[in-house]
Amino acid sequence: VQTPLRKGCSCVRNIDIGTYDTCGHDSIYCYANKSNPGSRHSAVYDPGGEMLGDTLKEGDRVVPLRSREVSRLSDF
């Protein structure tokens, strides 16, 4: 179990993947939600899926994280 970043916040330390409207916690601190909750990608979120707010399409590739020390996508 990860510790939240702030008191009263359900967000946890993570790697920014650059996908907006994916936070399901309605945190007032979360910059990931730029639109109203009704239009969020979470409407299509699959907890068993490999992606947030979308599905894999032909030609897509899932790249495993090389190390917990890699913190930016540009490091791949």
PQR file with spaces between the fields and no chain letter, atoms N, CA, C, O and H, PARSE charges and radii, in Angstrom:
ATOM       1  N    VAL     1       0.845   -1.182    0.000 -0.4000 1.5000
ATOM       2  CA   VAL     1       0.000    0.000    0.000 -0.0000 2.0000
ATOM       3  C    VAL     1       0.886    1.239    0.000  0.5500 1.7000
ATOM       4  O    VAL     1       1.803    1.355    0.814 -0.5500 1.4000
ATOM       5  N    GLN     2       0.614    2.148   -0.899 -0.4000 1.5000
ATOM       6  CA   GLN     2       1.403    3.372   -0.979 -0.0000 2.0000
ATOM       7  C    GLN     2       0.797    4.463   -0.110  0.5500 1.7000
ATOM       8  O    GLN     2      -0.413    4.495    0.111 -0.5500 1.4000
ATOM       9  H    GLN     2      -0.130    2.054   -1.560  0.4000 1.0000
ATOM      10  N    THR     3       1.634    5.340    0.371 -0.4000 1.5000
ATOM      11  CA   THR     3       1.203    6.450    1.206 -0.0000 2.0000
ATOM      12  C    THR     3       0.785    7.621    0.323  0.5500 1.7000
ATOM      13  O    THR     3       1.515    7.986   -0.599 -0.5500 1.4000
ATOM      14  H    THR     3       2.617    5.313    0.191  0.4000 1.0000
ATOM      15  N    PRO     4      -0.383    8.217    0.591 -0.5600 1.5000
ATOM      16  CA   PRO     4      -0.795    9.388   -0.192  0.2800 2.0000
ATOM      17  C    PRO     4       0.226   10.517   -0.081  0.5500 1.7000
ATOM      18  O    PRO     4       0.949   10.613    0.911 -0.5500 1.4000
ATOM      19  N    LEU     5       0.278   11.364   -1.098 -0.4000 1.5000
ATOM      20  CA   LEU     5       1.220   12.481   -1.111 -0.0000 2.0000
ATOM      21  C    LEU     5       0.841   13.577   -0.125  0.5500 1.7000
ATOM      22  O    LEU     5       1.720   14.223    0.446 -0.5500 1.4000
ATOM      23  H    LEU     5      -0.310   11.285   -1.903  0.4000 1.0000
ATOM      24  N    ARG     6      -0.462   13.799    0.086 -0.4000 1.5000
ATOM      25  CA   ARG     6      -0.937   14.856    0.971 -0.0000 2.0000
ATOM      26  C    ARG     6      -2.054   14.328    1.862  0.5500 1.7000
ATOM      27  O    ARG     6      -2.749   13.378    1.501 -0.5500 1.4000
ATOM      28  H    ARG     6      -1.176   13.275   -0.377  0.4000 1.0000
ATOM      29  N    LYS     7      -2.222   14.940    3.015 -0.4000 1.5000
ATOM      30  CA   LYS     7      -3.323   14.584    3.907 -0.0000 2.0000
ATOM      31  C    LYS     7      -4.646   14.879    3.195  0.5500 1.7000
ATOM      32  O    LYS     7      -4.816   15.950    2.612 -0.5500 1.4000
ATOM      33  H    LYS     7      -1.657   15.712    3.308  0.4000 1.0000
ATOM      34  N    GLY     8      -5.571   13.934    3.244 -0.4000 1.5000
ATOM      35  CA   GLY     8      -6.865   14.119    2.607 -0.0000 2.0000
ATOM      36  C    GLY     8      -6.860   13.882    1.111  0.5500 1.7000
ATOM      37  O    GLY     8      -7.848   14.171    0.436 -0.5500 1.4000
ATOM      38  H    GLY     8      -5.433   13.064    3.717  0.4000 1.0000
ATOM      39  N    CYS     9      -5.772   13.364    0.586 -0.4000 1.5000
ATOM      40  CA   CYS     9      -5.636   13.135   -0.853 -0.0000 2.0000
ATOM      41  C    CYS     9      -5.400   11.645   -1.085  0.5500 1.7000
ATOM      42  O    CYS     9      -4.640   11.018   -0.347 -0.5500 1.4000
ATOM      43  H    CYS     9      -4.970   13.129    1.134  0.4000 1.0000
ATOM      44  N    SER    10      -6.036   11.081   -2.091 -0.4000 1.5000
ATOM      45  CA   SER    10      -5.852    9.660   -2.398 -0.0000 2.0000
ATOM      46  C    SER    10      -4.793    9.425   -3.463  0.5500 1.7000
ATOM      47  O    SER    10      -4.509    8.281   -3.814 -0.5500 1.4000
ATOM      48  H    SER    10      -6.653   11.590   -2.690  0.4000 1.0000
ATOM      49  N    CYS    11      -4.207   10.501   -3.979 -0.4000 1.5000
ATOM      50  CA   CYS    11      -3.167   10.362   -4.999 -0.0000 2.0000
ATOM      51  C    CYS    11      -1.899    9.779   -4.372  0.5500 1.7000
ATOM      52  O    CYS    11      -1.589   10.060   -3.214 -0.5500 1.4000
ATOM      53  H    CYS    11      -4.438   11.431   -3.693  0.4000 1.0000
ATOM      54  N    VAL    12      -1.185    8.984   -5.124 -0.4000 1.5000
ATOM      55  CA   VAL    12       0.067    8.396   -4.652 -0.0000 2.0000
ATOM      56  C    VAL    12       1.188    8.807   -5.596  0.5500 1.7000
ATOM      57  O    VAL    12       0.939    9.221   -6.728 -0.5500 1.4000
ATOM      58  H    VAL    12      -1.437    8.756   -6.064  0.4000 1.0000
ATOM      59  N    ARG    13       2.415    8.692   -5.125 -0.4000 1.5000
ATOM      60  CA   ARG    13       3.577    9.022   -5.960 -0.0000 2.0000
ATOM      61  C    ARG    13       3.535    8.137   -7.206  0.5500 1.7000
ATOM      62  O    ARG    13       3.296    6.933   -7.113 -0.5500 1.4000
ATOM      63  H    ARG    13       2.618    8.356   -4.205  0.4000 1.0000
ATOM      64  N    ASN    14       3.766    8.738   -8.357 -0.4000 1.5000
ATOM      65  CA   ASN    14       3.669    7.985   -9.604 -0.0000 2.0000
ATOM      66  C    ASN    14       4.544    8.633  -10.661  0.5500 1.7000
ATOM      67  O    ASN    14       5.206    9.641  -10.412 -0.5500 1.4000
ATOM      68  H    ASN    14       3.960    9.716   -8.433  0.4000 1.0000
ATOM      69  N    ILE    15       4.536    8.055  -11.810 -0.4000 1.5000
ATOM      70  CA   ILE    15       5.229    8.607  -12.968 -0.0000 2.0000
ATOM      71  C    ILE    15       4.176    9.273  -13.831  0.5500 1.7000
ATOM      72  O    ILE    15       3.172    8.652  -14.182 -0.5500 1.4000
ATOM      73  H    ILE    15       3.998    7.236  -12.012  0.4000 1.0000
ATOM      74  N    ASP    16       4.399   10.531  -14.175 -0.4000 1.5000
ATOM      75  CA   ASP    16       3.451   11.257  -15.009 -0.0000 2.0000
ATOM      76  C    ASP    16       3.462   10.654  -16.407  0.5500 1.7000
ATOM      77  O    ASP    16       4.488   10.650  -17.088 -0.5500 1.4000
ATOM      78  H    ASP    16       5.214   11.035  -13.890  0.4000 1.0000
ATOM      79  N    ILE    17       2.305   10.145  -16.825 -0.4000 1.5000
ATOM      80  CA   ILE    17       2.220    9.522  -18.142 -0.0000 2.0000
ATOM      81  C    ILE    17       1.637   10.461  -19.186  0.5500 1.7000
ATOM      82  O    ILE    17       1.504   10.095  -20.354 -0.5500 1.4000
ATOM      83  H    ILE    17       1.472   10.149  -16.272  0.4000 1.0000
ATOM      84  N    GLY    18       1.287   11.682  -18.761 -0.4000 1.5000
ATOM      85  CA   GLY    18       0.789   12.672  -19.709 -0.0000 2.0000
ATOM      86  C    GLY    18      -0.608   12.397  -20.217  0.5500 1.7000
ATOM      87  O    GLY    18      -0.963   12.847  -21.307 -0.5500 1.4000
ATOM      88  H    GLY    18       1.395   11.980  -17.813  0.4000 1.0000
ATOM      89  N    THR    19      -1.411   11.671  -19.459 -0.4000 1.5000
ATOM      90  CA   THR    19      -2.786   11.394  -19.842 -0.0000 2.0000
ATOM      91  C    THR    19      -3.709   12.111  -18.871  0.5500 1.7000
ATOM      92  O    THR    19      -3.758   11.772  -17.688 -0.5500 1.4000
ATOM      93  H    THR    19      -1.123   11.305  -18.573  0.4000 1.0000
ATOM      94  N    TYR    20      -4.435   13.095  -19.363 -0.4000 1.5000
ATOM      95  CA   TYR    20      -5.292   13.893  -18.497 -0.0000 2.0000
ATOM      96  C    TYR    20      -6.663   13.259  -18.300  0.5500 1.7000
ATOM      97  O    TYR    20      -7.061   12.354  -19.033 -0.5500 1.4000
ATOM      98  H    TYR    20      -4.395   13.370  -20.324  0.4000 1.0000
ATOM      99  N    ASP    21      -7.372   13.755  -17.292 -0.4000 1.5000
ATOM     100  CA   ASP    21      -8.723   13.306  -16.940 -0.0000 2.0000
ATOM     101  C    ASP    21      -8.758   11.833  -16.561  0.5500 1.7000
ATOM     102  O    ASP    21      -9.698   11.123  -16.919 -0.5500 1.4000
ATOM     103  H    ASP    21      -7.048   14.490  -16.696  0.4000 1.0000
ATOM     104  N    THR    22      -7.752   11.373  -15.847 -0.4000 1.5000
ATOM     105  CA   THR    22      -7.699    9.970  -15.436 -0.0000 2.0000
ATOM     106  C    THR    22      -7.766    9.786  -13.929  0.5500 1.7000
ATOM     107  O    THR    22      -7.844    8.651  -13.460 -0.5500 1.4000
ATOM     108  H    THR    22      -6.989   11.950  -15.556  0.4000 1.0000
ATOM     109  N    CYS    23      -7.739   10.867  -13.153 -0.4000 1.5000
ATOM     110  CA   CYS    23      -7.789   10.747  -11.698 -0.0000 2.0000
ATOM     111  C    CYS    23      -9.226   10.506  -11.269  0.5500 1.7000
ATOM     112  O    CYS    23     -10.112   11.305  -11.573 -0.5500 1.4000
ATOM     113  H    CYS    23      -7.676   11.790  -13.534  0.4000 1.0000
ATOM     114  N    GLY    24      -9.455    9.416  -10.570 -0.4000 1.5000
ATOM     115  CA   GLY    24     -10.801    9.088  -10.113 -0.0000 2.0000
ATOM     116  C    GLY    24     -11.084    9.511   -8.696  0.5500 1.7000
ATOM     117  O    GLY    24     -12.112    9.137   -8.132 -0.5500 1.4000
ATOM     118  H    GLY    24      -8.735    8.768  -10.323  0.4000 1.0000
ATOM     119  N    HIS    25     -10.193   10.286   -8.107 -0.4000 1.5000
ATOM     120  CA   HIS    25     -10.335   10.645   -6.694 -0.0000 2.0000
ATOM     121  C    HIS    25     -10.923   12.031   -6.477  0.5500 1.7000
ATOM     122  O    HIS    25     -11.207   12.395   -5.336 -0.5500 1.4000
ATOM     123  H    HIS    25      -9.358   10.590   -8.565  0.4000 1.0000
ATOM     124  N    ASP    26     -11.112   12.811   -7.524 -0.4000 1.5000
ATOM     125  CA   ASP    26     -11.616   14.180   -7.424 -0.0000 2.0000
ATOM     126  C    ASP    26     -10.806   15.024   -6.448  0.5500 1.7000
ATOM     127  O    ASP    26     -11.360   15.872   -5.749 -0.5500 1.4000
ATOM     128  H    ASP    26     -10.880   12.515   -8.451  0.4000 1.0000
ATOM     129  N    SER    27      -9.521   14.796   -6.401 -0.4000 1.5000
ATOM     130  CA   SER    27      -8.636   15.547   -5.518 -0.0000 2.0000
ATOM     131  C    SER    27      -8.549   16.997   -5.980  0.5500 1.7000
ATOM     132  O    SER    27      -8.410   17.264   -7.174 -0.5500 1.4000
ATOM     133  H    SER    27      -9.072   14.107   -6.969  0.4000 1.0000
ATOM     134  N    ILE    28      -8.632   17.930   -5.036 -0.4000 1.5000
ATOM     135  CA   ILE    28      -8.521   19.341   -5.402 -0.0000 2.0000
ATOM     136  C    ILE    28      -7.100   19.694   -5.811  0.5500 1.7000
ATOM     137  O    ILE    28      -6.875   20.736   -6.426 -0.5500 1.4000
ATOM     138  H    ILE    28      -8.745   17.713   -4.067  0.4000 1.0000
ATOM     139  N    TYR    29      -6.139   18.840   -5.477 -0.4000 1.5000
ATOM     140  CA   TYR    29      -4.742   19.081   -5.817 -0.0000 2.0000
ATOM     141  C    TYR    29      -4.368   18.515   -7.181  0.5500 1.7000
ATOM     142  O    TYR    29      -3.324   18.866   -7.732 -0.5500 1.4000
ATOM     143  H    TYR    29      -6.322   17.993   -4.978  0.4000 1.0000
ATOM     144  N    CYS    30      -5.195   17.658   -7.723 -0.4000 1.5000
ATOM     145  CA   CYS    30      -4.827   16.899   -8.916 -0.0000 2.0000
ATOM     146  C    CYS    30      -4.927   17.738  -10.187  0.5500 1.7000
ATOM     147  O    CYS    30      -6.005   18.221  -10.536 -0.5500 1.4000
ATOM     148  H    CYS    30      -6.043   17.373   -7.276  0.4000 1.0000
ATOM     149  N    TYR    31      -3.807   17.909  -10.871 -0.4000 1.5000
ATOM     150  CA   TYR    31      -3.793   18.646  -12.131 -0.0000 2.0000
ATOM     151  C    TYR    31      -4.222   17.758  -13.292  0.5500 1.7000
ATOM     152  O    TYR    31      -4.387   18.234  -14.415 -0.5500 1.4000
ATOM     153  H    TYR    31      -2.932   17.517  -10.587  0.4000 1.0000
ATOM     154  N    ALA    32      -4.402   16.478  -13.023 -0.4000 1.5000
ATOM     155  CA   ALA    32      -4.731   15.544  -14.101 -0.0000 2.0000
ATOM     156  C    ALA    32      -6.176   15.677  -14.566  0.5500 1.7000
ATOM     157  O    ALA    32      -6.527   15.165  -15.629 -0.5500 1.4000
ATOM     158  H    ALA    32      -4.268   16.091  -12.111  0.4000 1.0000
ATOM     159  N    ASN    33      -7.019   16.352  -13.792 -0.4000 1.5000
ATOM     160  CA   ASN    33      -8.414   16.525  -14.189 -0.0000 2.0000
ATOM     161  C    ASN    33      -8.657   17.958  -14.618  0.5500 1.7000
ATOM     162  O    ASN    33      -8.745   18.863  -13.788 -0.5500 1.4000
ATOM     163  H    ASN    33      -6.734   16.768  -12.929  0.4000 1.0000
ATOM     164  N    LYS    34      -8.764   18.154  -15.921 -0.4000 1.5000
ATOM     165  CA   LYS    34      -8.971   19.508  -16.428 -0.0000 2.0000
ATOM     166  C    LYS    34     -10.422   19.763  -16.819  0.5500 1.7000
ATOM     167  O    LYS    34     -10.796   20.904  -17.089 -0.5500 1.4000
ATOM     168  H    LYS    34      -8.692   17.418  -16.595  0.4000 1.0000
ATOM     169  N    SER    35     -11.238   18.722  -16.854 -0.4000 1.5000
ATOM     170  CA   SER    35     -12.631   18.895  -17.255 -0.0000 2.0000
ATOM     171  C    SER    35     -13.556   18.357  -16.171  0.5500 1.7000
ATOM     172  O    SER    35     -13.105   17.836  -15.152 -0.5500 1.4000
ATOM     173  H    SER    35     -10.934   17.795  -16.635  0.4000 1.0000
ATOM     174  N    ASN    36     -14.836   18.491  -16.404 -0.4000 1.5000
ATOM     175  CA   ASN    36     -15.781   18.040  -15.384 -0.0000 2.0000
ATOM     176  C    ASN    36     -15.811   16.517  -15.305  0.5500 1.7000
ATOM     177  O    ASN    36     -15.487   15.835  -16.277 -0.5500 1.4000
ATOM     178  H    ASN    36     -15.203   18.914  -17.232  0.4000 1.0000
ATOM     179  N    PRO    37     -16.205   15.981  -14.138 -0.5600 1.5000
ATOM     180  CA   PRO    37     -16.155   14.524  -13.928  0.2800 2.0000
ATOM     181  C    PRO    37     -16.939   13.706  -14.949  0.5500 1.7000
ATOM     182  O    PRO    37     -16.566   12.568  -15.235 -0.5500 1.4000
ATOM     183  N    GLY    38     -18.010   14.256  -15.502 -0.4000 1.5000
ATOM     184  CA   GLY    38     -18.818   13.503  -16.448 -0.0000 2.0000
ATOM     185  C    GLY    38     -18.115   13.207  -17.759  0.5500 1.7000
ATOM     186  O    GLY    38     -18.516   12.297  -18.484 -0.5500 1.4000
ATOM     187  H    GLY    38     -18.313   15.180  -15.270  0.4000 1.0000
ATOM     188  N    SER    39     -17.075   13.958  -18.073 -0.4000 1.5000
ATOM     189  CA   SER    39     -16.393   13.746  -19.354 -0.0000 2.0000
ATOM     190  C    SER    39     -15.051   13.053  -19.200  0.5500 1.7000
ATOM     191  O    SER    39     -14.274   12.996  -20.152 -0.5500 1.4000
ATOM     192  H    SER    39     -16.748   14.697  -17.484  0.4000 1.0000
ATOM     193  N    ARG    40     -14.769   12.532  -18.026 -0.4000 1.5000
ATOM     194  CA   ARG    40     -13.480   11.893  -17.763 -0.0000 2.0000
ATOM     195  C    ARG    40     -13.268   10.608  -18.538  0.5500 1.7000
ATOM     196  O    ARG    40     -14.214    9.907  -18.897 -0.5500 1.4000
ATOM     197  H    ARG    40     -15.401   12.578  -17.252  0.4000 1.0000
ATOM     198  N    HIS    41     -12.007   10.320  -18.783 -0.4000 1.5000
ATOM     199  CA   HIS    41     -11.635    9.046  -19.401 -0.0000 2.0000
ATOM     200  C    HIS    41     -12.036    7.883  -18.502  0.5500 1.7000
ATOM     201  O    HIS    41     -12.166    6.752  -18.971 -0.5500 1.4000
ATOM     202  H    HIS    41     -11.238   10.890  -18.491  0.4000 1.0000
ATOM     203  N    SER    42     -12.234    8.155  -17.205 -0.4000 1.5000
ATOM     204  CA   SER    42     -12.568    7.066  -16.287 -0.0000 2.0000
ATOM     205  C    SER    42     -13.881    6.399  -16.666  0.5500 1.7000
ATOM     206  O    SER    42     -14.170    5.294  -16.206 -0.5500 1.4000
ATOM     207  H    SER    42     -12.128    9.073  -16.824  0.4000 1.0000
ATOM     208  N    ALA    43     -14.678    7.057  -17.497 -0.4000 1.5000
ATOM     209  CA   ALA    43     -15.922    6.445  -17.950 -0.0000 2.0000
ATOM     210  C    ALA    43     -15.635    5.181  -18.753  0.5500 1.7000
ATOM     211  O    ALA    43     -16.481    4.291  -18.833 -0.5500 1.4000
ATOM     212  H    ALA    43     -14.443    7.954  -17.871  0.4000 1.0000
ATOM     213  N    VAL    44     -14.444    5.097  -19.348 -0.4000 1.5000
ATOM     214  CA   VAL    44     -14.066    3.910  -20.115 -0.0000 2.0000
ATOM     215  C    VAL    44     -12.938    3.145  -19.433  0.5500 1.7000
ATOM     216  O    VAL    44     -12.325    2.260  -20.031 -0.5500 1.4000
ATOM     217  H    VAL    44     -13.756    5.820  -19.283  0.4000 1.0000
ATOM     218  N    TYR    45     -12.670    3.493  -18.182 -0.4000 1.5000
ATOM     219  CA   TYR    45     -11.583    2.849  -17.437 -0.0000 2.0000
ATOM     220  C    TYR    45     -11.894    1.390  -17.161  0.5500 1.7000
ATOM     221  O    TYR    45     -12.982    1.062  -16.688 -0.5500 1.4000
ATOM     222  H    TYR    45     -13.168    4.211  -17.697  0.4000 1.0000
ATOM     223  N    ASP    46     -10.948    0.520  -17.452 -0.4000 1.5000
ATOM     224  CA   ASP    46     -11.062   -0.912  -17.185 -0.0000 2.0000
ATOM     225  C    ASP    46     -10.033   -1.270  -16.122  0.5500 1.7000
ATOM     226  O    ASP    46      -8.837   -1.282  -16.414 -0.5500 1.4000
ATOM     227  H    ASP    46     -10.065    0.786  -17.836  0.4000 1.0000
ATOM     228  N    PRO    47     -10.470   -1.566  -14.876 -0.5600 1.5000
ATOM     229  CA   PRO    47      -9.517   -1.884  -13.808  0.2800 2.0000
ATOM     230  C    PRO    47      -8.591   -3.044  -14.148  0.5500 1.7000
ATOM     231  O    PRO    47      -7.494   -3.127  -13.595 -0.5500 1.4000
ATOM     232  N    GLY    48      -8.997   -3.929  -15.030 -0.4000 1.5000
ATOM     233  CA   GLY    48      -8.163   -5.059  -15.415 -0.0000 2.0000
ATOM     234  C    GLY    48      -7.319   -4.781  -16.641  0.5500 1.7000
ATOM     235  O    GLY    48      -6.529   -5.626  -17.063 -0.5500 1.4000
ATOM     236  H    GLY    48      -9.888   -3.861  -15.479  0.4000 1.0000
ATOM     237  N    GLY    49      -7.481   -3.599  -17.215 -0.4000 1.5000
ATOM     238  CA   GLY    49      -6.772   -3.254  -18.436 -0.0000 2.0000
ATOM     239  C    GLY    49      -5.351   -2.791  -18.178  0.5500 1.7000
ATOM     240  O    GLY    49      -4.938   -2.600  -17.034 -0.5500 1.4000
ATOM     241  H    GLY    49      -8.123   -2.912  -16.872  0.4000 1.0000
ATOM     242  N    GLU    50      -4.622   -2.618  -19.252 -0.4000 1.5000
ATOM     243  CA   GLU    50      -3.227   -2.196  -19.160 -0.0000 2.0000
ATOM     244  C    GLU    50      -3.052   -0.697  -19.360  0.5500 1.7000
ATOM     245  O    GLU    50      -1.937   -0.183  -19.270 -0.5500 1.4000
ATOM     246  H    GLU    50      -4.959   -2.774  -20.181  0.4000 1.0000
ATOM     247  N    MET    51      -4.152    0.009  -19.633 -0.4000 1.5000
ATOM     248  CA   MET    51      -4.052    1.440  -19.906 -0.0000 2.0000
ATOM     249  C    MET    51      -5.114    2.202  -19.124  0.5500 1.7000
ATOM     250  O    MET    51      -6.126    1.634  -18.712 -0.5500 1.4000
ATOM     251  H    MET    51      -5.058   -0.409  -19.706  0.4000 1.0000
ATOM     252  N    LEU    52      -4.871    3.487  -18.926 -0.4000 1.5000
ATOM     253  CA   LEU    52      -5.851    4.362  -18.289 -0.0000 2.0000
ATOM     254  C    LEU    52      -6.716    5.009  -19.353  0.5500 1.7000
ATOM     255  O    LEU    52      -6.206    5.651  -20.271 -0.5500 1.4000
ATOM     256  H    LEU    52      -4.049    3.948  -19.260  0.4000 1.0000
ATOM     257  N    GLY    53      -8.018    4.843  -19.232 -0.4000 1.5000
ATOM     258  CA   GLY    53      -8.937    5.572  -20.086 -0.0000 2.0000
ATOM     259  C    GLY    53      -8.887    5.250  -21.558  0.5500 1.7000
ATOM     260  O    GLY    53      -9.313    6.068  -22.374 -0.5500 1.4000
ATOM     261  H    GLY    53      -8.433    4.322  -18.486  0.4000 1.0000
ATOM     262  N    ASP    54      -8.389    4.101  -21.925 -0.4000 1.5000
ATOM     263  CA   ASP    54      -8.316    3.741  -23.337 -0.0000 2.0000
ATOM     264  C    ASP    54      -8.101    2.237  -23.432  0.5500 1.7000
ATOM     265  O    ASP    54      -8.035    1.553  -22.411 -0.5500 1.4000
ATOM     266  H    ASP    54      -8.043    3.437  -21.262  0.4000 1.0000
ATOM     267  N    THR    55      -7.994    1.731  -24.629 -0.4000 1.5000
ATOM     268  CA   THR    55      -7.706    0.317  -24.841 -0.0000 2.0000
ATOM     269  C    THR    55      -6.550    0.205  -25.825  0.5500 1.7000
ATOM     270  O    THR    55      -6.273    1.131  -26.587 -0.5500 1.4000
ATOM     271  H    THR    55      -8.048    2.287  -25.458  0.4000 1.0000
ATOM     272  N    LEU    56      -5.889   -0.928  -25.796 -0.4000 1.5000
ATOM     273  CA   LEU    56      -4.809   -1.159  -26.754 -0.0000 2.0000
ATOM     274  C    LEU    56      -5.388   -1.333  -28.147  0.5500 1.7000
ATOM     275  O    LEU    56      -6.404   -2.000  -28.341 -0.5500 1.4000
ATOM     276  H    LEU    56      -6.114   -1.680  -25.177  0.4000 1.0000
ATOM     277  N    LYS    57      -4.724   -0.723  -29.100 -0.4000 1.5000
ATOM     278  CA   LYS    57      -5.145   -0.832  -30.490 -0.0000 2.0000
ATOM     279  C    LYS    57      -4.040   -1.521  -31.284  0.5500 1.7000
ATOM     280  O    LYS    57      -2.905   -1.623  -30.819 -0.5500 1.4000
ATOM     281  H    LYS    57      -3.899   -0.181  -28.942  0.4000 1.0000
ATOM     282  N    GLU    58      -4.371   -1.983  -32.460 -0.4000 1.5000
ATOM     283  CA   GLU    58      -3.378   -2.634  -33.304 -0.0000 2.0000
ATOM     284  C    GLU    58      -2.204   -1.686  -33.524  0.5500 1.7000
ATOM     285  O    GLU    58      -2.394   -0.524  -33.882 -0.5500 1.4000
ATOM     286  H    GLU    58      -5.293   -1.901  -32.838  0.4000 1.0000
ATOM     287  N    GLY    59      -1.008   -2.183  -33.311 -0.4000 1.5000
ATOM     288  CA   GLY    59       0.189   -1.375  -33.467 -0.0000 2.0000
ATOM     289  C    GLY    59       0.678   -0.748  -32.171  0.5500 1.7000
ATOM     290  O    GLY    59       1.818   -0.288  -32.102 -0.5500 1.4000
ATOM     291  H    GLY    59      -0.854   -3.127  -33.020  0.4000 1.0000
ATOM     292  N    ASP    60      -0.178   -0.721  -31.128 -0.4000 1.5000
ATOM     293  CA   ASP    60       0.252   -0.201  -29.826 -0.0000 2.0000
ATOM     294  C    ASP    60       1.191   -1.192  -29.167  0.5500 1.7000
ATOM     295  O    ASP    60       1.112   -2.396  -29.413 -0.5500 1.4000
ATOM     296  H    ASP    60      -1.104   -1.095  -31.184  0.4000 1.0000
ATOM     297  N    ARG    61       2.075   -0.684  -28.333 -0.4000 1.5000
ATOM     298  CA   ARG    61       3.040   -1.532  -27.658 -0.0000 2.0000
ATOM     299  C    ARG    61       3.129   -1.101  -26.202  0.5500 1.7000
ATOM     300  O    ARG    61       3.279    0.086  -25.914 -0.5500 1.4000
ATOM     301  H    ARG    61       2.139    0.293  -28.133  0.4000 1.0000
ATOM     302  N    VAL    62       3.038   -2.055  -25.284 -0.4000 1.5000
ATOM     303  CA   VAL    62       3.206   -1.787  -23.861 -0.0000 2.0000
ATOM     304  C    VAL    62       4.677   -1.983  -23.537  0.5500 1.7000
ATOM     305  O    VAL    62       5.236   -3.051  -23.785 -0.5500 1.4000
ATOM     306  H    VAL    62       2.916   -3.020  -25.518  0.4000 1.0000
ATOM     307  N    VAL    63       5.305   -0.951  -22.982 -0.4000 1.5000
ATOM     308  CA   VAL    63       6.724   -1.000  -22.661 -0.0000 2.0000
ATOM     309  C    VAL    63       6.868   -1.105  -21.150  0.5500 1.7000
ATOM     310  O    VAL    63       6.471   -0.188  -20.430 -0.5500 1.4000
ATOM     311  H    VAL    63       4.852   -0.083  -22.781  0.4000 1.0000
ATOM     312  N    PRO    64       7.433   -2.211  -20.652 -0.5600 1.5000
ATOM     313  CA   PRO    64       7.603   -2.347  -19.208  0.2800 2.0000
ATOM     314  C    PRO    64       8.589   -1.313  -18.672  0.5500 1.7000
ATOM     315  O    PRO    64       9.565   -0.967  -19.337 -0.5500 1.4000
ATOM     316  N    LEU    65       8.326   -0.835  -17.484 -0.4000 1.5000
ATOM     317  CA   LEU    65       9.204    0.126  -16.836 -0.0000 2.0000
ATOM     318  C    LEU    65      10.516   -0.560  -16.505  0.5500 1.7000
ATOM     319  O    LEU    65      10.529   -1.584  -15.823 -0.5500 1.4000
ATOM     320  H    LEU    65       7.533   -1.116  -16.943  0.4000 1.0000
ATOM     321  N    ARG    66      11.622   -0.003  -16.986 -0.4000 1.5000
ATOM     322  CA   ARG    66      12.935   -0.623  -16.772 -0.0000 2.0000
ATOM     323  C    ARG    66      13.336   -0.628  -15.311  0.5500 1.7000
ATOM     324  O    ARG    66      13.927   -1.590  -14.822 -0.5500 1.4000
ATOM     325  H    ARG    66      11.612    0.829  -17.540  0.4000 1.0000
ATOM     326  N    SER    67      13.017    0.430  -14.632 -0.4000 1.5000
ATOM     327  CA   SER    67      13.467    0.559  -13.256 -0.0000 2.0000
ATOM     328  C    SER    67      12.580    1.543  -12.526  0.5500 1.7000
ATOM     329  O    SER    67      12.039    2.465  -13.136 -0.5500 1.4000
ATOM     330  H    SER    67      12.537    1.212  -15.029  0.4000 1.0000
ATOM     331  N    ARG    68      12.426    1.358  -11.243 -0.4000 1.5000
ATOM     332  CA   ARG    68      11.678    2.322  -10.437 -0.0000 2.0000
ATOM     333  C    ARG    68      12.400    3.665  -10.413  0.5500 1.7000
ATOM     334  O    ARG    68      11.794    4.682  -10.077 -0.5500 1.4000
ATOM     335  H    ARG    68      12.865    0.609  -10.747  0.4000 1.0000
ATOM     336  N    GLU    69      13.685    3.684  -10.763 -0.4000 1.5000
ATOM     337  CA   GLU    69      14.444    4.929  -10.766 -0.0000 2.0000
ATOM     338  C    GLU    69      14.150    5.777  -12.000  0.5500 1.7000
ATOM     339  O    GLU    69      14.407    6.981  -11.996 -0.5500 1.4000
ATOM     340  H    GLU    69      14.177    2.858  -11.036  0.4000 1.0000
ATOM     341  N    VAL    70      13.616    5.166  -13.052 -0.4000 1.5000
ATOM     342  CA   VAL    70      13.275    5.908  -14.258 -0.0000 2.0000
ATOM     343  C    VAL    70      11.982    6.653  -13.970  0.5500 1.7000
ATOM     344  O    VAL    70      10.950    6.036  -13.710 -0.5500 1.4000
ATOM     345  H    VAL    70      13.407    4.188  -13.055  0.4000 1.0000
ATOM     346  N    SER    71      12.035    7.976  -14.016 -0.4000 1.5000
ATOM     347  CA   SER    71      10.861    8.745  -13.619 -0.0000 2.0000
ATOM     348  C    SER    71      10.248    9.583  -14.736  0.5500 1.7000
ATOM     349  O    SER    71       9.264   10.287  -14.512 -0.5500 1.4000
ATOM     350  H    SER    71      12.873    8.478  -14.228  0.4000 1.0000
ATOM     351  N    ARG    72      10.820    9.514  -15.936 -0.4000 1.5000
ATOM     352  CA   ARG    72      10.269   10.276  -17.050 -0.0000 2.0000
ATOM     353  C    ARG    72      10.188    9.390  -18.280  0.5500 1.7000
ATOM     354  O    ARG    72      11.049    8.541  -18.509 -0.5500 1.4000
ATOM     355  H    ARG    72      11.620    8.942  -16.118  0.4000 1.0000
ATOM     356  N    LEU    73       9.148    9.596  -19.065 -0.4000 1.5000
ATOM     357  CA   LEU    73       9.019    8.819  -20.294 -0.0000 2.0000
ATOM     358  C    LEU    73      10.182    9.083  -21.234  0.5500 1.7000
ATOM     359  O    LEU    73      10.563    8.201  -22.003 -0.5500 1.4000
ATOM     360  H    LEU    73       8.448   10.286  -18.879  0.4000 1.0000
ATOM     361  N    SER    74      10.753   10.282  -21.188 -0.4000 1.5000
ATOM     362  CA   SER    74      11.872   10.603  -22.074 -0.0000 2.0000
ATOM     363  C    SER    74      13.126    9.802  -21.734  0.5500 1.7000
ATOM     364  O    SER    74      14.074    9.784  -22.518 -0.5500 1.4000
ATOM     365  H    SER    74      10.444   10.998  -20.563  0.4000 1.0000
ATOM     366  N    ASP    75      13.146    9.138  -20.571 -0.4000 1.5000
ATOM     367  CA   ASP    75      14.293    8.317  -20.186 -0.0000 2.0000
ATOM     368  C    ASP    75      14.279    6.940  -20.845  0.5500 1.7000
ATOM     369  O    ASP    75      15.231    6.176  -20.682 -0.5500 1.4000
ATOM     370  H    ASP    75      12.376    9.153  -19.933  0.4000 1.0000
ATOM     371  N    PHE    76      13.220    6.608  -21.585 -0.4000 1.5000
ATOM     372  CA   PHE    76      13.147    5.295  -22.222 -0.0000 2.0000
ATOM     373  C    PHE    76      13.903    5.297  -23.524  0.5500 1.7000
ATOM     374  O    PHE    76      13.956    4.275  -24.209 -0.5500 1.4000
ATOM     375  H    PHE    76      12.447    7.228  -21.716  0.4000 1.0000
